[in-house]
Amino acid sequence: MLRGTRKVSNDHLISWKRTKYEVPTGLARTKIEVFHHVIDDTIRVFHQGRFIRLSPVDRNANALSRRGEKVAETDNNAALHTEPRPSAADLSFRRDFGPIVGPDGGFSDSDSDKEMP
C-alpha cells in the first residue's frame, strides 16, 4: 500500500498519479492522507472512521455541479439538494433550438403548418 498527502481543491478533487479523483463533500481546502492499494489498484481515504474508495472524476457531472458555495441546510441538518445551474452550453442550446413542443404537448412552431419540400 502506498500513502501520500494531498490538498483537496475547492472542487473536492485530488490528483494521484496524473488522475483526478473526487473526494467526499466537506473536505475542500483540507489536507488528506491518500492510500493507494496496489493489489486492486484502488485509491481510498480515511473519512469519518472508515475507508472511502475514490472514483476518477466524471468530467460531465463535475462541469455541472455547484461548488465553492455554502449549502443551505434543513432543520434536521440534511443538505438541501437543488438542481444544478445550467452550463453556458446548455443555455446556448436552449436559446438556439428551444423546445419543439409547447407546454400542452402540441407543436409550438408556427412553421409546422407549412408544407415540407
C-alpha positions, -999 to +999 in steps of 0.1 A: +000+000+000+013+034-009+005+065+012+006+102+004-008+135+015-028+157-009-046+190-006-082+189-017-093+216-042-124+238-039-140+213-064-134+184-040-108+169-062-073+155-056-046+144-081-030+110-078-006+098-105-019+123-131-055+113-125-081+134-107-103+118-081-134+131-063-134+131-025-163+133-001-181+167+002-169+189+031-132+182+026-125+212+003-092+231+011-080+205+036-051+181+035-060+144+035-040+112+036-044+090+005-040+053+004-032+035-029-039-002-027-015-015-053-030-051-055-065-040-066-053-005-079-078+015-058-075+049-041-090+054-007-091+080+021-100+075+057-131+096+064-155+096+094-140+064+108-139+043+076-121+039+043-138+055+014-129+043-021-124+073-045-136+073-081-120+091-110-137+124-119-168+123-140-160+154-160-195+159-173-211+158-138-182+179-124-189+206-150-225+209-140-221+206-102-223+235-078-191+240-058-174+266-037-207+277-023-223+272+011-251+247+010-284+255+028-294+230+055-328+219+067-339+216+103-326+181+106-291+191+092-295+172+060-281+190+030-307+206+007-300+194-029-311+216-057-310+213-094-276+224-108-274+256-127-273+252-165-239+255-182-232+280-209-235+253-235-270+243-221-281+279-222-268+284-258-285+252-270-318+262-254-316+297-269-307+284-304-330+254-306-357+257-279-384+231-273-402+217-303-434+211-283-454+235-262-464+230-226-496+213-237-477+187-258-485+202-291-461+217-316-455+253-309-436+262-341-458+284-364-439+270-394-453+235-388-484+244-409-462+250-440-456+222-464-422+205-464-404+205-498 
